[in-house]
Amino acid sequence: RGSVTKRMRTCVLLGLLASASAFTGLAPMGLRRATGVKLSMATPTVPFDGLSPTGASGPTLPGAADLDFLEAKPYWDQTGVTVNVAKAKDPLIGKIVSVQRMVGPNAPGETCNIVIDHAGKLPYWEGQSYGVLPPGIDPKKNKPYGVRLYSIASTRYGDDKTGKTTTLCVRRATYWDADMKADDPAKKGVCSNYLCDAKPGDEVKVVGPSGKVMLMPEDSATNTYIMVATGTGIAPYRSFLRRLFGEATPASKNFKGLAWLFLGVANKDALLYDEEFQVYLRQNPDKMRMDYALSREGPLNKKGGKMYIQDKVEEYSDEVFDALDKGAHIYFCGLKGMMPGIQDMLKSVCEAKKIDFAEYLEGLKKKGQWHVEVY
């Protein structure tokens, strides 16, 4: 536990991917029939040169045995979703199972895959969050630190499929001091550093689960899910993709729609869970696609500037709007700074299509197609 493996270098991975039908060629006709979404001619991919979680948190595929002991009846019924089972005044005491770095040496900052044992006492659904209470006293308030929320990156079954663990995707928050020419330890993120420095067996106070806005509706097997993330905002989508393609759940067996991921990070070393996602893409080329925006590596956007997440979504705006018109759900998760650029882009696309943006957005919200969780 806690070990990481160096992934294949660019030239090797490109050679492997060249033979996979998931990455080249025409979009399968079956997908167009099932979802009504017109796809582009090829699905681009980015060579992965970072690190990836190992063990139970590594790539997984559905086994021979059904995985359904935590399913609702019917499995898509969300009326029983619970929130705030454990509160700050009476948190669950969980235990750290593993902490693994999962970005390469050239990634800005450090991001860790953290597995916590909740002993089956704090069940959750994909799209929910856990709160963590870091130890210590907040010097500004002279009282214990408050709850920090983290989107859950595992399915309800946990990466080990026992139903007793949860996985968090945490970036260590540090603050660079130009005068010191180093990170200022007095300004580091309290909870993120606490979690990234944790060791197996350490106790951790957990509250929640919280939130319902990011839940994945499963009442239709042909749903299209458009998932837009920056950085650790990938967490809920990792739980979605693992449920749809990595486990033998009823949702996985019945799914005939499309899961479309947009992820924005600085460079290929900063990609999160890429090895796992590439496995799902190769296994399900008719049900999944991925598009990455690497702001520090390119390619450039259509204006000649850095490629940010809104620029990548804009490249496929016709397909995205077509999917939304047909009932697709669109999700946004990551730093709150992503949303102004996203909304400005959507507004400009609406203007080009002679659509009233405010009215269009309100319609998506009323129909439950618009899901946002930013921090």
Sequence and secondary structure as in RCSB ss.txt:
>XXXX:A:sequence
RGSVTKRMRTCVLLGLLASASAFTGLAPMGLRRATGVKLSMATPTVPFDGLSPTGASGPTLPGAADLDFLEAKPY
WDQTGVTVNVAKAKDPLIGKIVSVQRMVGPNAPGETCNIVIDHAGKLPYWEGQSYGVLPPGIDPKKNKPYGVRLY
SIASTRYGDDKTGKTTTLCVRRATYWDADMKADDPAKKGVCSNYLCDAKPGDEVKVVGPSGKVMLMPEDSATNTY
IMVATGTGIAPYRSFLRRLFGEATPASKNFKGLAWLFLGVANKDALLYDEEFQVYLRQNPDKMRMDYALSREGPL
NKKGGKMYIQDKVEEYSDEVFDALDKGAHIYFCGLKGMMPGIQDMLKSVCEAKKIDFAEYLEGLKKKGQWHVEVY
>XXXX:A:secstr
    EE   HHHHHHHHTT TTSSS   HHHHHHH     S        SEE  GGGS     SS   TT  SST
T  TT    SBBTTB EEEEEEEEEE S TTSSS EEEEEEE TTSS   TT EEEEE SSEETTTTEE   EEE
EB S TTTTTTSSSEEEEEEE    EETTTTEE GGGS HHHHHHHT  TT EEEEEEEE STT    SSTT EE
EEEEEGGGGHHHHHHHHHHHTS  HHHHH  SEEEEEEEESSGGG SSHHHHHHHHHH TTTEEEEEEETTT   
 TTSS   HHHHHHHTHHHHHHHHHTT EEEEEE TTHHHHHHHHHHHHHHHTT  HHHHHHHHHHTT EEEEE 
